[in-house]
Amino acid sequence: MANKFDPILGKLRQSDVISVLPTQEPTIDDLFGVESEGSCTLDEVAGNGIMNLSSTISGIYYVVYKDGTELTGGFGNNGTIEIDCSAGITADSHTFVVKMRVGKYESTGTSSFLVDVLPNAPLIDSVNGDTSTPGSGSDDTPDVVISGVEDGDLVTVYDGTTEVGSDTATTTSITITTDALSEDEHILTAKITRNSLDSAASDSFAYTYEVGGVVDVLDQEETTADGGIATGGDCAFTARFTPTQSGFIQKVEFLLKSSTGDSTVATAELWSMSGSSMGSKIATIQQRSLSSIPSGNTWYTFTTAGTDATITASTEYCLVLSTTAPAGYIHTLAHDVGSGEHYATAIPIVSWGDHGQRICFKQYYST
């Protein structure tokens, strides 16, 4: 049909313009591996930045618009084509539309295809200075160093599902000091919020807050002594130590094993020192049955009920683990720097003496 000129309008009537565009719009099947109104991460876009566009027509050019701006395009093939749409994608909510283009004409376009591109999960580099999990320390508000962030990101640290700190990044890493943590192990993770979109959680980092601090596996000389700690076939392990802080012993852990599995009662005590000899007992930390002690190595905890086990910084003390069992029934793991780990048989209390072995224990104290 010939186009008709309208002398009043001074141009061709639009209804008479011969259409050069097909009426069949294409279909966006998926983008970045997700369907419309789905989500993916920036890393997933980098790994698969493809749009699968079906119902295309050979010879027709299909233009991809992202958030109203032309991004890329490709020619149809009477089937499904792949168009790489990864260029310039940021962590944000994006709207994609595809239009057919012939010459200067473009179709109305497909229905909007929505996808949320999430920021990548951050990394916890260290907690309280520890660069590998698990970590521990006496700081109940440890510093958490987090990388993989961008300027303007809101970074949040979680203890399980509880938020324990947040701040806004100004560079590619950030240090966040947590809220006060309880004395226990805490599983810390971090998340990013960017353009109102939350990342997945980082890999977890376990941190144990220990009240007042911990002296872990002290290499102290194991000795025996008389003085009424135990008599007959009973035995005891003793270890001298000098605290760096004043306070009180909260608990003591001894690494123990049983050679028989028979019932054993053990008592942990805090003693003073008088020169190179034992002075007097300051406090009984705890007495407990070890009847269930396995043949393998096990940390057994002896806990104080109050603050009787008081200690003063730079003063030497002695921890005593005494048992009611004959020698050989209970063992404590010792560490010989020269030959490696071995077990020290419990020794009957007879007199002072240096037996050349080192008892393994942990002491926790509150200030």
RAMOPE-V221885 format. One record per residue. N is the residue number from 0. BURIAL is + if it has 9 or more other ideal C-beta (glycine too) atoms within 8 Angstrom, else -. D_FIRST is the distance of its C-alpha to the first C-alpha in Angstrom with 1 decimal. Layout:
BEGIN
((N BURIAL D_FIRST) (N BURIAL D_FIRST))
END
This chain:
BEGIN
((0 - 0.0) (1 - 3.8) (2 + 6.5) (3 - 9.1) (4 - 12.7) (5 + 15.3) (6 - 18.5) (7 - 20.7) (8 - 19.6) (9 - 19.3) (10 - 16.4) (11 + 12.8) (12 + 12.6) (13 - 13.1) (14 - 11.3) (15 + 8.0) (16 - 9.1) (17 - 7.9) (18 - 11.3) (19 - 13.5) (20 + 16.5) (21 - 17.8) (22 - 18.8) (23 - 22.3) (24 + 24.8) (25 + 28.0) (26 - 31.5) (27 + 34.5) (28 - 37.3) (29 + 40.1) (30 + 41.1) (31 + 44.6) (32 - 45.7) (33 + 45.1) (34 - 42.7) (35 + 41.1) (36 - 43.8) (37 - 46.3) (38 - 48.6) (39 + 50.0) (40 + 52.3) (41 + 51.8) (42 - 53.7) (43 + 51.3) (44 + 48.3) (45 - 50.1) (46 - 50.7) (47 - 47.3) (48 + 44.5) (49 + 41.7) (50 + 38.6) (51 + 37.4) (52 + 33.7) (53 + 32.3) (54 - 28.9) (55 + 27.6) (56 + 24.8) (57 - 25.6) (58 - 24.2) (59 + 23.6) (60 + 26.0) (61 + 27.8) (62 + 29.5) (63 + 32.7) (64 + 33.7) (65 + 37.3) (66 - 38.3) (67 - 35.1) (68 - 35.7) (69 - 33.9) (70 + 36.5) (71 + 35.1) (72 + 32.4) (73 + 31.6) (74 + 29.1) (75 + 28.3) (76 - 29.6) (77 - 28.1) (78 - 31.3) (79 + 33.7) (80 + 34.4) (81 + 37.3) (82 + 37.0) (83 + 40.2) (84 + 40.2) (85 + 43.9) (86 - 43.8) (87 - 45.3) (88 + 45.8) (89 - 48.6) (90 + 50.5) (91 + 48.4) (92 + 45.8) (93 + 42.4) (94 + 38.9) (95 + 36.3) (96 + 32.5) (97 + 30.1) (98 + 26.5) (99 + 23.8) (100 + 22.9) (101 - 20.1) (102 - 20.5) (103 - 20.9) (104 - 19.3) (105 - 21.7) (106 + 21.6) (107 - 23.8) (108 + 26.5) (109 + 29.0) (110 - 31.7) (111 - 34.6) (112 + 37.2) (113 + 40.7) (114 + 43.7) (115 + 47.2) (116 + 48.7) (117 + 52.4) (118 + 55.0) (119 + 57.2) (120 + 60.6) (121 + 63.3) (122 + 66.6) (123 + 70.2) (124 - 72.2) (125 + 75.5) (126 + 77.4) (127 + 80.7) (128 - 80.7) (129 + 80.4) (130 - 77.6) (131 - 77.7) (132 + 77.7) (133 + 80.0) (134 + 81.7) (135 + 84.4) (136 + 86.3) (137 + 88.3) (138 - 85.5) (139 + 83.9) (140 - 81.1) (141 + 80.1) (142 + 77.6) (143 + 74.4) (144 + 72.7) (145 + 68.9) (146 + 66.5) (147 + 62.8) (148 + 61.8) (149 - 59.9) (150 - 60.6) (151 - 59.8) (152 + 60.1) (153 + 62.2) (154 + 64.6) (155 + 66.5) (156 + 69.5) (157 + 70.3) (158 + 73.5) (159 - 72.1) (160 - 69.7) (161 - 71.6) (162 - 70.5) (163 + 73.4) (164 + 71.9) (165 - 68.7) (166 - 67.8) (167 - 64.9) (168 + 64.7) (169 - 64.6) (170 - 64.6) (171 - 64.0) (172 + 67.2) (173 + 69.0) (174 - 72.5) (175 + 72.8) (176 - 76.2) (177 + 76.2) (178 - 77.8) (179 - 81.3) (180 + 81.4) (181 - 84.0) (182 - 86.5) (183 - 84.6) (184 - 81.9) (185 + 78.4) (186 + 75.2) (187 + 73.1) (188 + 69.3) (189 + 66.9) (190 + 63.3) (191 + 60.8) (192 + 58.5) (193 + 55.7) (194 - 52.8) (195 - 54.0) (196 + 53.8) (197 - 57.0) (198 + 57.9) (199 - 59.7) (200 + 63.5) (201 + 65.4) (202 - 67.9) (203 + 71.0) (204 + 74.2) (205 + 77.4) (206 + 79.9) (207 + 83.3) (208 + 85.0) (209 + 88.8) (210 + 90.9) (211 + 93.0) (212 + 92.1) (213 + 92.9) (214 - 95.2) (215 - 93.7) (216 - 96.0) (217 + 98.9) (218 - 101.1) (219 + 104.4) (220 + 107.7) (221 + 108.8) (222 + 112.4) (223 + 114.9) (224 + 117.6) (225 - 120.3) (226 - 120.9) (227 - 120.4) (228 + 116.7) (229 + 117.3) (230 - 120.3) (231 - 121.3) (232 - 118.5) (233 + 115.8) (234 + 113.7) (235 + 111.5) (236 + 109.0) (237 + 109.2) (238 + 107.1) (239 + 107.7) (240 + 105.0) (241 - 104.7) (242 + 101.8) (243 - 100.0) (244 + 99.4) (245 - 101.7) (246 + 100.8) (247 + 101.4) (248 + 100.6) (249 + 97.8) (250 + 97.7) (251 + 98.8) (252 + 97.2) (253 + 99.2) (254 + 97.7) (255 + 99.8) (256 + 100.3) (257 + 102.9) (258 - 104.9) (259 - 106.0) (260 - 103.8) (261 - 107.0) (262 - 107.1) (263 + 107.5) (264 + 107.8) (265 + 107.0) (266 + 107.5) (267 + 105.9) (268 + 108.0) (269 + 108.0) (270 + 111.3) (271 + 112.6) (272 + 114.1) (273 - 117.6) (274 - 117.6) (275 - 116.9) (276 - 118.0) (277 + 116.4) (278 - 117.3) (279 - 116.6) (280 - 113.8) (281 + 111.5) (282 + 109.4) (283 - 108.4) (284 + 104.6) (285 + 104.3) (286 - 106.0) (287 - 103.8) (288 - 104.1) (289 + 102.5) (290 - 103.0) (291 - 99.4) (292 + 99.2) (293 - 97.5) (294 - 98.7) (295 - 95.8) (296 - 95.5) (297 + 94.7) (298 + 94.7) (299 + 97.0) (300 - 96.8) (301 + 99.8) (302 - 98.9) (303 + 101.1) (304 - 101.3) (305 - 101.9) (306 - 102.9) (307 + 106.3) (308 + 105.4) (309 + 105.4) (310 + 105.1) (311 - 105.6) (312 - 103.8) (313 - 105.7) (314 - 108.3) (315 - 109.0) (316 + 108.7) (317 + 109.0) (318 + 106.7) (319 + 108.6) (320 + 107.3) (321 + 110.3) (322 + 110.3) (323 - 112.8) (324 + 112.3) (325 - 114.6) (326 + 113.6) (327 - 110.8) (328 + 109.0) (329 + 106.4) (330 + 104.9) (331 + 102.9) (332 + 100.6) (333 + 102.1) (334 + 100.6) (335 + 102.6) (336 - 100.9) (337 - 102.7) (338 - 102.1) (339 - 99.1) (340 - 99.1) (341 - 101.9) (342 - 103.5) (343 + 106.7) (344 - 109.1) (345 + 110.5) (346 + 113.9) (347 + 116.9) (348 + 117.9) (349 - 121.1) (350 - 121.0) (351 - 118.8) (352 - 117.3) (353 - 114.3) (354 + 112.8) (355 - 110.3) (356 + 107.2) (357 + 104.5) (358 + 103.4) (359 + 99.7) (360 + 98.8) (361 + 96.4) (362 + 97.7) (363 + 95.6) (364 + 97.0) (365 + 96.0) (366 - 96.8))
END
